[in-house]
Amino acid sequence: MPPALIGRDSVIEDFNEGLDDGPGAPGRLMRVTGARGVDETVILTEFGRIAKARSWEVIDETASAGLTKRLLDGLSTPSHGVGITAKPTLQIPALGTVSLGEADISAQTMPMTPRNAMSRRLDKLERKHVGLIDHHR
């Protein structure tokens, strides 16, 4: 990361305005492209730094094989501890304790898709009034 981003002030200002202005702001959707060596990664890294300073979450990924799985893994929140196991028993004085079996009740999970993983994460972040930056090369 260079010590200063010379000539990028207007792009960085647009990005900051997009974060300030909220959903629907033009600066919230940016596509950073260019020929190899014109510092796209440096600009994306700066955007990520700015977003993190505002408590946004940043996904820093490379557009290579396995990207979708890595995004799903990063966005998904495991549902630990969701479920109940019941072991009812019956106390009969002449027979003692009799087990009535065992029942497991757990949340049914559907396969996660990129769309519903992203929606779930954004819903959680929206409650905190922050967002998610997808920074991939």
Contacts in CASP RR format, 6 or more apart in sequence:
PFRMAT RR
TARGET T0000
AUTHOR 0000-0000-0000
METHOD contacts of the structure
MODEL  1
MPPALIGRDSVIEDFNEGLDDGPGAPGRLMRVTGARGVDETVILTEFGRI
AKARSWEVIDETASAGLTKRLLDGLSTPSHGVGITAKPTLQIPALGTVSL
GEADISAQTMPMTPRNAMSRRLDKLERKHVGLIDHHR
1 42 0 8 1.000
1 45 0 8 1.000
1 46 0 8 1.000
2 39 0 8 1.000
2 42 0 8 1.000
5 12 0 8 1.000
5 39 0 8 1.000
5 42 0 8 1.000
5 43 0 8 1.000
5 46 0 8 1.000
8 39 0 8 1.000
8 43 0 8 1.000
8 46 0 8 1.000
11 30 0 8 1.000
11 43 0 8 1.000
12 43 0 8 1.000
12 46 0 8 1.000
12 47 0 8 1.000
12 50 0 8 1.000
14 26 0 8 1.000
14 27 0 8 1.000
14 30 0 8 1.000
15 27 0 8 1.000
15 30 0 8 1.000
15 47 0 8 1.000
15 50 0 8 1.000
16 50 0 8 1.000
17 25 0 8 1.000
17 27 0 8 1.000
18 25 0 8 1.000
18 26 0 8 1.000
18 27 0 8 1.000
18 28 0 8 1.000
19 25 0 8 1.000
19 28 0 8 1.000
19 50 0 8 1.000
19 51 0 8 1.000
19 54 0 8 1.000
19 56 0 8 1.000
21 27 0 8 1.000
21 28 0 8 1.000
22 28 0 8 1.000
30 47 0 8 1.000
32 40 0 8 1.000
32 43 0 8 1.000
32 44 0 8 1.000
32 47 0 8 1.000
33 40 0 8 1.000
34 40 0 8 1.000
40 137 0 8 1.000
41 137 0 8 1.000
44 135 0 8 1.000
44 137 0 8 1.000
45 135 0 8 1.000
47 133 0 8 1.000
47 135 0 8 1.000
48 56 0 8 1.000
48 58 0 8 1.000
48 60 0 8 1.000
48 133 0 8 1.000
48 135 0 8 1.000
51 57 0 8 1.000
51 58 0 8 1.000
51 131 0 8 1.000
51 133 0 8 1.000
52 58 0 8 1.000
54 130 0 8 1.000
55 128 0 8 1.000
55 130 0 8 1.000
56 125 0 8 1.000
56 130 0 8 1.000
56 131 0 8 1.000
56 132 0 8 1.000
56 133 0 8 1.000
57 121 0 8 1.000
57 125 0 8 1.000
57 130 0 8 1.000
57 131 0 8 1.000
57 132 0 8 1.000
57 133 0 8 1.000
58 132 0 8 1.000
58 133 0 8 1.000
58 135 0 8 1.000
59 71 0 8 1.000
59 74 0 8 1.000
59 75 0 8 1.000
59 132 0 8 1.000
59 133 0 8 1.000
59 134 0 8 1.000
59 135 0 8 1.000
59 136 0 8 1.000
60 135 0 8 1.000
60 136 0 8 1.000
61 67 0 8 1.000
61 70 0 8 1.000
61 71 0 8 1.000
61 134 0 8 1.000
61 135 0 8 1.000
61 136 0 8 1.000
61 137 0 8 1.000
62 136 0 8 1.000
62 137 0 8 1.000
63 136 0 8 1.000
63 137 0 8 1.000
67 136 0 8 1.000
68 114 0 8 1.000
71 114 0 8 1.000
71 117 0 8 1.000
72 112 0 8 1.000
72 113 0 8 1.000
72 114 0 8 1.000
72 117 0 8 1.000
75 114 0 8 1.000
75 117 0 8 1.000
75 118 0 8 1.000
75 120 0 8 1.000
75 121 0 8 1.000
76 112 0 8 1.000
76 117 0 8 1.000
76 120 0 8 1.000
77 120 0 8 1.000
77 121 0 8 1.000
79 107 0 8 1.000
79 109 0 8 1.000
82 106 0 8 1.000
82 107 0 8 1.000
83 104 0 8 1.000
83 105 0 8 1.000
83 106 0 8 1.000
83 107 0 8 1.000
84 104 0 8 1.000
84 105 0 8 1.000
84 106 0 8 1.000
85 102 0 8 1.000
85 103 0 8 1.000
85 104 0 8 1.000
85 105 0 8 1.000
86 102 0 8 1.000
86 103 0 8 1.000
86 104 0 8 1.000
86 105 0 8 1.000
87 99 0 8 1.000
87 101 0 8 1.000
87 102 0 8 1.000
88 99 0 8 1.000
88 100 0 8 1.000
88 101 0 8 1.000
88 103 0 8 1.000
89 97 0 8 1.000
89 98 0 8 1.000
89 99 0 8 1.000
89 100 0 8 1.000
90 97 0 8 1.000
90 98 0 8 1.000
90 100 0 8 1.000
91 97 0 8 1.000
91 98 0 8 1.000
92 98 0 8 1.000
110 116 0 8 1.000
118 132 0 8 1.000
121 132 0 8 1.000
122 131 0 8 1.000
122 132 0 8 1.000
125 131 0 8 1.000
125 132 0 8 1.000
END
